[in-house]
Amino acid sequence: MAGRPSWGAFAVWTVIGVVCGFGLVVFPSVVFLLLVGALVVAIVRPAWFRSGVGAFAGVGLVSLYIAFVQRQGPGTVCWQRGTEAGCDEYLDPKPWLLAGLAMVVVAVVVHVRQVRRDRLLQEGSRDSVSP
């Protein structure tokens, strides 16, 4: 069946989502080029398009990473090491954590359902063809 979702394609889309997610945080104008590249991949390989929900999981992984980096927040945290001292401002990690978990879980659940539905459709089409 053309356009079947696969875990390999899901992983590729997850990497694309991570790169785009970091791009949005660090350098937003480059993300446009990455999205055009992802669109080309989706057009050239239709099976990969069906696993595109992996990009959503990739953005969720970026959100989880931001939650991890901001884990000492919210607020100002001061530190002293030897002769060095300073203060750092941290965001509240909870919204990043919740958003990241939601995106990853939703993406995986949607992909599992797509794979199962495709497998059932494929088995059904084999059963309906009689020799």
Secondary structure, DSSP 8 states (H G I E B T S, - for coil): -TT---HHHHHHHHHHHHHHHHHHHH-HHHHHHHHHHHHHHHHH-HHHHTTTTHHHHHHHHHHHHHHHHTTT-SEEEEEEETTEEEEEEE--HHHHHHHHHHHHHHHHHHHHHHHHHHHHHHHHHHHH---
